[in-house]
Amino acid sequence: MGQPFLKSYRGKFPFKLGTTSYIFPDHILPNVARLAPFFDEIEIVLFESGGHDNYPDDDQMNGLMSLSLHRKVNFNIHLPIDIFLGDEKKEVRSRGISMVKKIIERTLCLNPSLYTLHLDLRDKNGQDHADIKTWRRRIIRSVEEILEYPIEPNRISIETLRYPFEYVEDLVNQFGFSICLDIGHILFYGQDLEYYMKKYLIKTSIVHLHGFQDGIDHLGIERFPDSALKTIFFNLNDYKGIVSIEVFSLEDLQRSLTVLEERWKRR
């Protein structure tokens, strides 16, 4: 199986550059094996909580640990997005809490840089909660239970979603979480990119980069407006955290890397 890239991007930027574990139409381990020589970090994507085949089994975990040791690549874990920690139903919240704890317990042997968590404003049926205060109280109870597991709070990054991040900003500060600044989401939902980067980048442990077009998300960053690219790379100049190109195809990744290199030289 040939290598997809002509050169390594490891150590080329002040930040740690990564991408997802679903670039090739294959399982996690083969993806990581092909990507590890070229990136500082791999984002292990566990978006769905329903099927056991989504989680690395013992053989895969051993393979990932071996790759981490020999390729000296780091991992970060994206926790499932189909959990609803603010849901009105206790059983729905409990399932999400249990799933987060289970994944953390199973993957801590990889010593991941961090775990990215969605605090979804929607309920299990996809409807936004109208009572934000009550939703926040349920979210707080859920994360308190998650933190019963002995993990450093700053290794949990709370992702920017389609609601204003001010809804959970004080919660992030209260518990000592870090932030996942998802630039694709910020632009997709029409939020103020410059405001978000100036206000939150200092507490950001990981940046997600992905473009969108015609309502389709997680495409290459060549689809960003030129003004957005200028803002992004100006603000990343002194950033020391992780930048994950959060796309799911080789074509989108390669186009994104081309833009990243070109714009970094021109910043």
N, C-alpha and C positions, 0 to 999 in steps of 0.2 A: 504494500500500500504506500503510494508516494506521498511526500510531504506537500501540503498545500501552499506554503509560503516560501519565498526565495530568501528571506532574511528574518532574523529575530528582532523583536521589538522590546526585548527585555532590557531594563535599565536605560532606556533611551529618553525617558522623560522624568521630570521631578516627581511625578506621581507613578503609581504602580498600574500598569495597563493590563486589562483583562478582557475576557469575553465569556460567553455562556457555554455550557456543556451540551448544547444542542445545535451546533453548527452543521454537523453532518447527519444524515438520516440513519442514525444508529443509536446504541445505548450510551450511557454516560461514560463508562470506562474507555471505550474506543475513541470517543470524542476527546477526552482528556489526554489520552496517549498521543493523539495527533497534534493537539494544540499546545501541550505543555512546553515543548522546546522554544516556543515563540513568544510566550506571554509571562508576565510576572504573576498573574492571578487567573484562576478559572472560577467563574460563578457557577456553582453546582445548582441547577435549577430543579426544584421540586415543587412545581406550580400546583399540582393536583394531589389532593390528599386521599382520594378514593381507592386507588389501586395499589396493591403491594408492589407491582412491577415498576412503579415509579421510584422506588427507593432502592439504593444499592444493597445487594445481598452481601453475605460474608465474603464471598470471593471478590466481588467488586470493591468492597471496602479494603480488603488486603491489597488489591491492585492499585487503588488510589493512594494508599499509604506508601506503597513502593514507589509510585511515580513522584509523590511529594518528596520522598527522601532522595531519590536518584536524580530527578530532574530539577529539584529545588524549586518547585512551583508551589505557590500558596493557593488556598481555596477560600471562598466565601460561599455561604449557603443562602439561597433564596427560599424562604419558608413558603408553604402553600398559600395560594391566594383565595382558595375556596373555603376559608374558615372565617367565621363572623364573631369576633370577640365582643362586639357590642350588641349582639342580637337580643331581643326581648326574651327569648326562650332559653332557660338555663341549660337545657340539654344540648342546645346548639353551641352555646359558649363553652360548655364543659368539653365537648368533642374537640373544639379548636384548641383549647388549653392543653388537653391531653396529647393532641397531635404535635404541637410545638415542643412540648417536653420530650416526647418520644424521639423526635428528629434530633433535637439537641443531644440527647443521651447517646443516640446511635452514632452521631457524626463527630463528637468531641475528640475522638481518637485522631481525627484529621487535623486537629488544632486550627480550625478555620479562623480567618481574620475576624469575621463577624457573621451574624445572622440577620438577614433583611426581613422585616415583618410589615405586613399590611394591617393597618387599623381601619378596616372598611366601614364606611358610613352606611352601607347598604345592609339590609337584613338578608336572610337566606333566600328570600324570594326576589331579591334584586331591587327592593324598594328602599329609598333613602329614609332614614329616621328623621322625623320632623322635630322631635324634642332633643335638641343637641345636648342639653345639660344632663338629661337622663341617660342618653347614649354614652356620654363621657364617664358618668359614674359606673356604668357597666364595664366600659373599657378599663377603667382604673382597677376594678375588682379582678378582671381577667389578667391584667399584667402583673398584679400583685401575686396571683397564684402561679404565673409562669416563673416569676423570680424566686419562688420557693426552691426551684432548682438552682444549684450553686453555680451560676454563671455571672460573670461581670456584666453589669447593665450596659456599659459602653460598647460591649460586643454585640448588642442588639441595635440595629439601625432601623429607624422608623421611616418608611418611604413616603414621599410626597405623592399624594393621589389627586383626585379631581376636586376635592373640597379644599377650602383655604387651610393652610397648614397651621394658622392661628388656633384652629379648633383643638389641636393637640400639642401645641408648642410648650405650654406650661407643664403638661404631663411629661413630655420628653425631658424637660429640665428637672422636674421633681424626682424622676426615677434615675436620672443620669444616663439616659439612652443617647446614642448618637443619631445622626440623620442620614438617610439615603436621599440625596437630591436627584430626583429623576427628571432630567431636563426634557426628555421626550414628553412626559406627562405635563410638565409645566407649560410647554408650548402647545401641546395638543388641546389642553383645556383653556387656553387663552389667558393664562396667568402671567404675571409680570416677571420675566426672566431676570432682568437686572436686579430687581428688588429681592427676589429669592436668593440670588447668588451673593449679593452684598450682605444680606441679613443672616443667611444660614450656612454659608460655605465653611465658616470657621468651626462649626460643630458637625460638619459632614465627614463621615468616614468613607462613604462610597458615592460616586456620581454615576448615574446610568445615562448613557448616550444612545439614543435611537431616534430615527426620523419617522415621518408619517406622511401619508398622501391619500386623499379621497376617503378619509375615515379609517384607513388601515394603518395600524401602529406597528412599531418594532421593525421599521425599515432602515435602510442605510442613512447615515447622517448627511449625505450629499443633498438630501431633501430639505435640510434646514435653510431658512433664509440667510442671506449673507450677513445681515445685521445680527442675527442670533449667533452665527459662527464667530463673529468678532467679539461679542460679549462673552461667549463661552471661553474662548482661548485667552482672552485678556485676563479673565478671572482665574483661570487654571494655571497661570504663570508660576505662582508660588505654592500651589496646592501639593500636599505631600501624601494624600490618601490614595484611594483606589478609584480608577476610572474604568468602568466596565462598558464595553460596546455591547449593548443588550439587544442583539439581533439573533436570528435563528436560521440563517443560511450563509453559505460560503460567499455567495455573490454580494450580499449586503455587507458582510464583514470586510471583504476585500475593498469594496468601494469606500467604506467608512475609513479604513486604514489609509487609503490614498488621500482622502480629504484631511484626515488628522495630520499626516506628514506635511502636506502642502501648507495647511493653515498654521501649523506650529512654526514653520520656518518664517512665515510672514507676520507673525503676531507682533 
